[in-house]
């Protein structure tokens, strides 16, 4: 798992570098948490191939935290955001008072 802070403006380059230089698989899960902990928090889920286009489609802006790795699926499944099906796109944010442990 890798976490990037304040890198949403360089997301496409970041994903390309992780795939081409660090050999991450293109289907590696990626989540972006926009405005984490705020009432208008949004979570966008995709993979290395899709997340840059999705972030443009949903107009994701800083401040945002990018999470790369299987932990994306584990945390979302644990908190009931989706079941066993792979989902890409914007999902409901977790309430700012809910803990993830």
N, C-alpha and C positions, 0 to 999 in steps of 0.2 A: 504494500500500500504506500502510495506517495500522495502528499498533500501540497498544493501550490496555493499561495496567497497572492492576491492582486495580479493575476496572470491572465484574466479573461480576455484581454485585448490581444494577447499573443497565443490564443488557444490553438489555432490551426498549426502554427509553427511548433508549439509545445508537443502536440500529439504526433506530428510528423517526426520530430526528433526522438520521442520515446519509442516509436515504432522502428525507425531506421537506424538509430544509433544505439539504443538500449535494448532493442529486440523484443519490445512488448508486442504481444499478439494484437492484431487489429480489432479483435472482438473483446478486448479488455474493457470491463465496465468503467464508465466515467460518470460522476455526478458533479453538478455545480450547485452550490447553495448560495443563492443571491440574498443579500441582506440577512444573514444568519442571525437568528434570535429576535428579529424585529417582527412586528405584526404582519408586515407585507412580505415576509420571507417566501421565496419560491425555490423549488428543487427541480432541476432538470437532469434527466437520466438518459444516457446513450452509451456509445462505445467509442473507441478511438477513431473509427471511420465516420461516425455520424454526429458526434457532439459539437463540432465546430459549426456545421450547418444548422443544427438544432438551436444553438445559442444565438445565431443570427435570426432564425425564424421567430424565436420567442423574445428577441431583443434583451438578452441578458446583459446587465451592466454591473460595473463595480459598485460597491464592494461585493466580491464574490470569492468563494473558496472552492477550489477544484480538488476532488478526491478521485484518485485513480487506483483501481484494483478490485479484487473480489469482495472486499469489505463493503462496497456499495450495495451489492446484492444481499449480503448478510444483514446489514443494518436495516435496509428497507423491508426485507422479509420479516425481521424480528418485530418491527414496529407496525406491521399490518398495512403498509402502503400498497403492497401487491403480493400476490401469492407466488406460485412456482413459475408463472409465465413471465418471459422477458418483456419488459415494457421499455419503450423509448418515448421520450417527450416530457412535457411538463406534468408534474404530479403535485398533489396538494402538499403544502409545507407542514412540517411538524409544528405544533403549538410551541411557542417559545418557552413554556414552562415544562414541557415534556423532556425527560432525560433519556439519553441513549447510553445504557450501560450493559 
